[in-house]
Amino acid sequence: MSTFALHRAARSGSRPERRPGPEPGAAPGARRLALGAGIVLGSLGMWVGIPTAWLWATALAEPSYPTFYALAIVGCPVTMGLWGFAVYRLNARYVRLTGIGAPRGGSAWLKSLSAERRGQRPRPLIEVSMALSVTTAVVVFATWLIVVGPNGPGAAPGAW
């Protein structure tokens, strides 16, 4: 954006229009890698780490099963929501830095299916990392359930 446009926007009190795309003058090397790693690790932490941490911490703190599960059922979604917002903010910075995953103009439902199609854009990093982390969480939980089983270490008799 030109200096004149910034000056005019500052005088009028409005914010200049921000177009999706890479940040001007940004060196995407290390920052891009760090933000991408933060998104991937944050997604894994959200779906694998947080539930595991809540179940482990409440099991140590509370010996009775009803209270143990009640604490985990309340605390885990709240923590996941806050963590998800942090991952969302990381993704916003990643999109602003790289321009990858920035929304294109126009609604998909307004376009004809028979119209000429442009090339399909790659999926945003947050979509791929969330899908893979949810899949990982399901596989880890199923493996734990099969390997440890209902009568695993510390399970109460008749837990199933």
C-alpha positions as CSV (number, residue, x, y, z in Angstrom):
1,M,0.0,0.0,0.0
2,S,1.4,3.4,-0.9
3,T,2.4,6.0,1.7
4,F,-0.3,8.4,0.3
5,A,-3.0,5.8,0.9
6,L,-1.9,5.2,4.4
7,H,-1.7,8.9,5.1
8,R,-5.2,9.4,3.6
9,A,-6.6,6.5,5.7
10,A,-5.0,7.9,8.9
11,R,-6.5,11.4,8.2
12,S,-10.0,10.0,7.6
13,G,-9.9,7.8,10.7
14,S,-10.6,4.7,8.8
15,R,-8.3,1.7,8.5
16,P,-6.7,0.9,5.2
17,E,-8.1,-2.1,3.3
18,R,-6.0,-5.2,4.0
19,R,-5.9,-7.6,1.1
20,P,-5.2,-11.3,1.7
21,G,-1.7,-12.2,0.7
22,P,1.8,-12.3,2.0
23,E,2.9,-9.6,4.3
24,P,5.1,-7.0,2.4
25,G,8.7,-7.3,3.4
26,A,8.2,-10.4,5.5
27,A,11.0,-13.0,5.5
28,P,8.9,-16.2,5.6
29,G,11.8,-18.6,6.3
30,A,12.1,-19.2,10.1
31,R,8.9,-17.4,11.1
32,R,6.9,-19.5,8.6
33,L,8.4,-22.7,9.9
34,A,7.8,-21.7,13.5
35,L,4.2,-20.8,12.9
36,G,3.6,-23.9,10.9
37,A,5.1,-26.1,13.6
38,G,3.1,-24.2,16.2
39,I,-0.1,-25.0,14.3
40,V,0.7,-28.7,13.9
41,L,1.9,-29.2,17.5
42,G,-1.0,-27.1,18.8
43,S,-3.5,-29.2,16.9
44,L,-1.9,-32.4,18.3
45,G,-1.9,-30.9,21.8
46,M,-5.5,-30.0,21.5
47,W,-6.8,-33.4,20.5
48,V,-4.3,-35.7,22.2
49,G,-2.4,-33.8,24.9
50,I,-5.2,-31.8,26.6
51,P,-7.6,-34.8,27.2
52,T,-4.7,-37.0,28.3
53,A,-3.5,-34.3,30.7
54,W,-6.9,-33.7,32.2
55,L,-7.6,-37.4,32.7
56,W,-4.1,-37.9,34.3
57,A,-4.3,-34.8,36.5
58,T,-7.8,-35.5,37.7
59,A,-7.0,-39.1,38.4
60,L,-4.1,-38.0,40.6
61,A,-6.1,-35.3,42.4
62,E,-9.5,-37.1,42.9
63,P,-9.7,-40.8,43.8
64,S,-13.5,-41.1,43.4
65,Y,-14.6,-41.9,39.8
66,P,-17.7,-39.7,39.5
67,T,-15.9,-36.6,40.7
68,F,-12.9,-37.5,38.5
69,Y,-14.9,-37.7,35.4
70,A,-17.0,-34.6,36.2
71,L,-13.8,-32.5,36.6
72,A,-12.4,-33.9,33.3
73,I,-15.7,-33.4,31.4
74,V,-16.0,-29.8,32.5
75,G,-12.3,-28.8,32.4
76,C,-11.2,-30.5,29.2
77,P,-13.6,-28.7,26.7
78,V,-13.0,-25.3,28.3
79,T,-9.2,-25.9,28.0
80,M,-9.6,-27.2,24.4
81,G,-11.7,-24.1,23.5
82,L,-9.0,-21.7,24.8
83,W,-6.3,-23.7,23.2
84,G,-8.2,-23.8,19.9
85,F,-8.5,-20.0,20.0
86,A,-4.7,-19.8,20.4
87,V,-4.2,-22.1,17.4
88,Y,-6.7,-20.0,15.4
89,R,-4.6,-16.9,16.2
90,L,-1.4,-18.7,15.1
91,N,-3.1,-19.7,11.9
92,A,-4.2,-16.1,11.3
93,R,-0.6,-14.9,11.6
94,Y,0.5,-17.8,9.3
95,V,-2.0,-16.8,6.6
96,R,-1.0,-13.1,6.9
97,L,2.7,-14.0,6.6
98,T,2.4,-16.5,3.7
99,G,-0.9,-15.8,2.0
100,I,-1.4,-19.6,1.9
101,G,-5.0,-20.4,2.9
102,A,-6.3,-16.8,2.4
103,P,-9.9,-16.9,1.4
104,R,-10.7,-16.1,-2.3
105,G,-13.4,-13.7,-3.2
106,G,-16.9,-14.9,-4.0
107,S,-19.1,-17.6,-2.6
108,A,-18.9,-21.1,-4.0
109,W,-22.6,-21.5,-4.1
110,L,-22.9,-18.6,-6.6
111,K,-20.8,-20.4,-9.2
112,S,-22.2,-22.9,-11.7
113,L,-21.0,-26.4,-11.5
114,S,-20.6,-26.5,-15.3
115,A,-18.7,-23.3,-15.4
116,E,-15.0,-23.3,-16.2
117,R,-13.1,-24.2,-13.1
118,R,-9.9,-22.7,-11.9
119,G,-7.3,-24.9,-10.4
120,Q,-8.2,-26.3,-7.0
121,R,-6.3,-24.5,-4.3
122,P,-4.3,-26.5,-1.7
123,R,-5.9,-27.1,1.7
124,P,-4.9,-24.7,4.5
125,L,-2.4,-26.0,7.0
126,I,-4.8,-25.8,9.9
127,E,-7.4,-28.0,8.1
128,V,-4.8,-30.7,7.4
129,S,-3.3,-30.6,10.9
130,M,-6.6,-30.6,12.7
131,A,-7.8,-33.6,10.6
132,L,-4.6,-35.5,11.2
133,S,-4.6,-34.7,14.9
134,V,-8.2,-35.9,15.4
135,T,-7.4,-39.1,13.5
136,T,-4.3,-39.6,15.7
137,A,-6.4,-39.0,18.8
138,V,-8.9,-41.6,17.7
139,V,-6.2,-44.1,16.9
140,V,-4.4,-43.5,20.2
141,F,-7.6,-43.9,22.2
142,A,-8.6,-47.0,20.4
143,T,-5.1,-48.5,20.8
144,W,-5.1,-47.6,24.5
145,L,-8.6,-49.1,24.9
146,I,-7.6,-52.4,23.2
147,V,-4.1,-52.7,24.8
148,V,-4.9,-51.6,28.3
149,G,-8.5,-52.7,28.3
150,P,-11.3,-52.1,30.7
151,N,-9.4,-53.7,33.6
152,G,-6.1,-51.8,33.1
153,P,-4.0,-50.3,35.8
154,G,-6.1,-48.5,38.4
155,A,-9.4,-49.4,36.9
156,A,-12.2,-50.1,39.4
157,P,-13.9,-53.5,39.3
158,G,-16.9,-53.4,37.1
159,A,-15.9,-50.1,35.4
160,W,-17.4,-51.5,32.2
